[in-house]
Amino acid sequence: MRRPRVEWMTRADDIILEFLLNEGNRPINASPAVVQANVDYQISHVRNRLRELHSAGLVEYYDENRGIYRITEKGRAYLAGELDADDLED
């Protein structure tokens, strides 16, 4: 199934979510700096996208005090193409 696309999402969102999912292994808990070190985007963009993904429920804080994120079940469902675009609208 295809992943839904909504206006607020960018190509970086898929890349960030796929990194956090860590396909085939245990999902990763990561700070924006760790994500940035593993994807081809500037740290400011990664931080902005993580905030948007958090607002949409696709990622959550693993440790809010340290700014560490992890993918949610909704984020996994998005990557699997199991959500409708309506599920991603703010």
Backbone bond lengths (Angstrom), bond angles and torsions (degrees), N, CA, C in turn:
res aa  C-N    CA-C-N  psi(-1)  N-CA   C-N-CA  omega(-1)  CA-C   N-CA-C  phi
1 M - - - 1.447 - - 1.531 109.33 -
2 R 1.311 116.76 145.34 1.462 121.36 -179.99 1.515 111.22 -78.42
3 R 1.303 114.48 148.84 1.465 120.40 175.31 1.522 108.95 -75.02
4 P 1.333 116.72 138.76 1.466 118.88 178.57 1.521 110.69 -70.91
5 R 1.311 116.80 146.89 1.461 121.15 176.52 1.528 108.09 -116.23
6 V 1.293 115.15 133.67 1.461 120.99 175.95 1.520 107.52 -127.93
7 E 1.317 115.66 159.27 1.456 122.11 -171.64 1.530 114.14 -56.88
8 W 1.306 117.48 -38.10 1.472 119.92 -174.95 1.520 113.95 -76.98
9 M 1.320 117.63 -15.08 1.463 120.36 -176.49 1.527 112.01 -81.45
10 T 1.334 114.95 149.78 1.462 121.44 176.96 1.526 109.18 -122.61
11 R 1.315 115.91 170.46 1.464 120.88 177.73 1.521 111.29 -61.72
12 A 1.320 116.03 -31.44 1.464 120.64 179.44 1.526 111.58 -61.84
13 D 1.320 117.09 -31.98 1.467 120.38 -177.81 1.527 111.31 -59.48
14 D 1.319 116.90 -46.17 1.467 120.13 178.47 1.529 111.01 -61.45
15 I 1.318 116.19 -42.97 1.463 120.39 -178.03 1.528 110.67 -64.60
16 I 1.323 117.28 -42.31 1.472 121.44 178.74 1.518 110.43 -64.59
17 L 1.336 116.96 -46.78 1.461 120.30 179.92 1.530 111.31 -63.12
18 E 1.321 117.01 -41.56 1.462 119.88 178.68 1.528 111.06 -63.65
19 F 1.336 117.42 -38.33 1.460 119.89 176.62 1.527 110.49 -62.37
20 L 1.333 116.63 -46.30 1.468 119.98 -178.73 1.522 112.20 -66.33
21 L 1.336 117.21 -31.90 1.461 120.44 178.03 1.525 110.62 -68.73
22 N 1.345 116.57 -36.69 1.465 120.90 177.95 1.529 109.89 55.65
23 E 1.313 115.76 58.06 1.466 123.87 -175.97 1.528 112.32 -42.14
24 G 1.311 115.49 128.86 1.453 121.73 177.66 1.515 114.44 87.51
25 N 1.300 117.09 -9.06 1.457 121.67 179.84 1.522 109.38 -131.57
26 R 1.296 115.97 -172.76 1.457 120.81 177.59 1.531 109.67 -73.47
27 P 1.345 118.54 134.40 1.469 120.22 178.45 1.529 111.39 -53.73
28 I 1.324 114.89 150.63 1.459 122.06 -175.00 1.521 110.36 -98.10
29 N 1.330 117.01 139.38 1.455 124.25 168.35 1.518 104.95 -100.68
30 A 1.346 117.48 123.28 1.458 118.55 -171.80 1.517 112.98 -146.96
31 S 1.317 114.85 147.83 1.465 122.30 172.13 1.530 108.06 -81.32
32 P 1.335 117.55 164.50 1.465 118.99 175.12 1.531 112.73 -55.64
33 A 1.332 117.75 -36.06 1.469 120.32 179.87 1.528 111.61 -65.24
34 V 1.326 117.82 -38.87 1.466 120.83 177.85 1.520 110.02 -67.68
35 V 1.333 116.93 -42.25 1.467 119.94 176.92 1.523 109.33 -60.12
36 Q 1.322 116.42 -48.90 1.468 121.20 -178.00 1.527 111.58 -58.26
37 A 1.309 117.54 -37.46 1.462 121.15 -179.43 1.526 112.28 -67.74
38 N 1.329 116.74 -14.97 1.462 120.86 -176.00 1.519 114.73 -115.36
39 V 1.321 116.71 -2.63 1.464 121.32 177.53 1.531 108.19 -128.61
40 D 1.296 117.64 167.96 1.461 121.48 -173.68 1.532 111.60 -98.71
41 Y 1.335 116.69 55.52 1.465 121.84 178.14 1.514 109.61 -138.81
42 Q 1.320 116.49 151.20 1.462 122.23 177.59 1.524 110.53 -66.67
43 I 1.327 116.63 153.33 1.460 122.13 -177.64 1.524 111.78 -59.23
44 S 1.325 118.23 -38.86 1.473 120.20 -179.88 1.525 110.97 -63.32
45 H 1.326 116.65 -38.86 1.467 120.34 178.68 1.531 110.46 -68.58
46 V 1.322 116.81 -42.17 1.468 120.84 178.21 1.530 109.97 -60.28
47 R 1.325 117.17 -45.32 1.473 120.13 178.50 1.522 111.35 -59.60
48 N 1.330 116.89 -45.74 1.474 120.96 179.47 1.524 111.31 -61.55
49 R 1.316 116.27 -43.92 1.468 119.31 -178.03 1.528 110.77 -68.88
50 L 1.324 118.20 -38.51 1.467 120.16 177.01 1.527 110.89 -62.32
51 R 1.320 116.99 -38.23 1.480 119.61 176.34 1.526 110.82 -62.29
52 E 1.325 116.89 -43.61 1.473 120.90 178.37 1.528 110.90 -64.96
53 L 1.310 116.75 -44.47 1.462 120.49 179.30 1.525 111.00 -63.97
54 H 1.314 116.42 -35.26 1.467 121.31 176.83 1.533 109.85 -65.87
55 S 1.311 116.95 -45.57 1.470 121.16 178.61 1.526 111.87 -59.35
56 A 1.324 116.17 -33.63 1.460 121.32 -179.41 1.524 112.98 -84.85
57 G 1.338 116.98 -5.38 1.462 120.00 179.34 1.514 114.59 82.19
58 L 1.329 117.67 13.09 1.462 120.61 -179.44 1.520 112.46 -86.57
59 V 1.327 116.66 -23.81 1.453 122.25 170.81 1.518 107.85 -131.26
60 E 1.319 115.15 161.47 1.459 121.11 177.30 1.519 107.97 -140.19
61 Y 1.315 114.81 166.65 1.455 117.83 175.73 1.520 110.07 -76.74
62 Y 1.307 115.68 130.48 1.459 121.80 167.35 1.526 107.42 -82.87
63 D 1.329 115.94 -40.87 1.463 123.20 176.57 1.529 107.22 -145.94
64 E 1.328 115.87 99.27 1.465 120.42 -175.26 1.523 112.16 -64.53
65 N 1.317 117.90 -37.36 1.467 120.79 -179.27 1.527 112.26 -61.87
66 R 1.304 117.04 -33.47 1.464 121.04 179.67 1.528 112.50 -99.13
67 G 1.343 117.54 -0.46 1.461 121.27 178.46 1.505 113.61 67.92
68 I 1.315 116.77 38.92 1.466 121.42 -178.83 1.529 109.04 -104.76
69 Y 1.319 115.55 127.97 1.464 122.99 -177.11 1.517 111.59 -106.80
70 R 1.341 114.32 161.83 1.460 121.75 169.86 1.527 107.83 -147.00
71 I 1.308 115.44 158.20 1.459 120.90 179.08 1.528 109.25 -73.95
72 T 1.326 117.03 147.10 1.463 122.06 177.62 1.528 110.13 -98.68
73 E 1.321 115.56 173.83 1.469 119.80 173.92 1.530 110.24 -61.04
74 K 1.339 117.09 -37.31 1.464 120.73 177.37 1.525 109.95 -63.53
75 G 1.327 116.99 -38.92 1.461 120.89 176.75 1.518 111.92 -64.08
76 R 1.318 116.19 -40.11 1.472 120.23 176.60 1.529 110.56 -65.02
77 A 1.332 115.90 -41.84 1.468 119.95 179.11 1.532 110.44 -63.38
78 Y 1.335 116.66 -38.50 1.465 120.21 176.87 1.537 110.11 -60.50
79 L 1.328 116.90 -50.07 1.465 120.09 -178.94 1.526 111.99 -61.61
80 A 1.324 117.05 -31.63 1.465 121.38 179.29 1.530 112.11 -80.73
81 G 1.349 116.90 -4.73 1.463 120.48 -178.87 1.512 113.18 75.56
82 E 1.321 117.00 24.37 1.463 121.76 -176.50 1.523 113.54 -96.17
83 L 1.331 118.65 4.90 1.463 122.24 179.12 1.517 110.41 -111.21
84 D 1.315 116.29 154.56 1.445 122.88 170.39 1.514 108.48 -92.86
85 A 1.326 117.42 158.33 1.468 120.86 178.04 1.522 110.63 -57.71
86 D 1.326 117.94 -33.71 1.470 121.39 179.25 1.517 111.57 -59.91
87 D 1.329 117.66 -29.43 1.466 121.95 179.94 1.524 111.92 -70.92
88 L 1.339 117.20 -13.06 1.452 121.85 -176.25 1.519 113.85 -109.20
89 E 1.301 117.39 -5.28 1.459 120.62 179.16 1.517 110.01 -74.67
90 D 1.343 115.11 139.21 1.462 120.03 179.17 1.514 111.75 -69.67
